[in-house]
Amino acid sequence: MSTHSSSGSRKPLRDMTPAERSEWYVEQRAELEDFCSYAQRYTKRRKRRGIETRNDERYEQFFVRAADLIAGLDELYEDAMSQGNER
């Protein structure tokens, strides 16, 4: 397993303070939700115009995975918050 993120723009989660991890979770969740909203609007516009390709199908598959990822980020965030409050 890599010790660095693919973008190299952040330090590994294990090296972050609880506050930094919390901020990271919130930012990542918001960015993922924003992208999903944008992409859903895009695919809906295409569908209304009668345009649908395999890419649109892949977007639909991605939305399911993204929803699961968002739920997982919520769980990680809640766990981090409860651990932070126990200290």
N, C-alpha and C positions, 0 to 999 in steps of 0.2 A: 504494500500500500504506500502510496506517495505521501511525503511529508509536506508537500506544497500544493496549493490550489492550482488548477490549470491556468488561471490567469496570472498567478504570481502577485496579485495585488493585495492579498491579505495574509496574515500569519495563520498557521494552523489553528483550528478551533481549540485544541488542547492547550495552546500557549496563550489563548485569550483570557482576559479576566471575565468574571461573570457578566459584568456590565457590557464589555465588548461583544461577548457572545449574544447577549440579549439584543443589542443593537443590530448585530449581523442577522439574527433570525428575523427581526422585524423588517429590516431593509430587503432581505431576500424574498420574504413572503409578499411584500408590497410590490416588488418588481415582477415577480412571477404572476401575481394577480393582474397587474397592469398589462403585461404582455398577453395573457390569456384573453382579457377583455378586448384588447385591440384585435387579436387574431380571430376571435369569435365574431366581432363586427365585420371584419374583412370577409370571412367565409359566408356569413349571412347575406352580405351584399352580393357576393358572387352567385349564391344559390338563387336569390331573387331574380338575377339576370339570366338564370338558366345555365350558368357556367359551373361545372363541377368536374374535377380531375382527381387523380390519385393523390395529389398533394392535399386536396381538401379532405380526403379520407384520412390521411396521415394526421392532419390537424385535429380531426375529431378524436383519433386515438390518443394524441398528445394531451387533449383536454382532460381525458379520463386519468391519465398518469399525473398530470399537473395537479388535479384535485387531490389525488392521493398524496402527492408530495407536499402540498399545502397543509393537509391534515397532519402529516408527519412533522412538519416544521412547527405546527401548533403544539403537538405533543412534546417535542423537544423543548420548546419555549416554556411550556407549563412545568415540565420537569426541572428545567434550569431555575425557574422562578421559585419553585417549592424548595429546591436544595439551597438556594441563596437565602431563603427565609429561615431555614433551620440552623444556620450558622450563627 
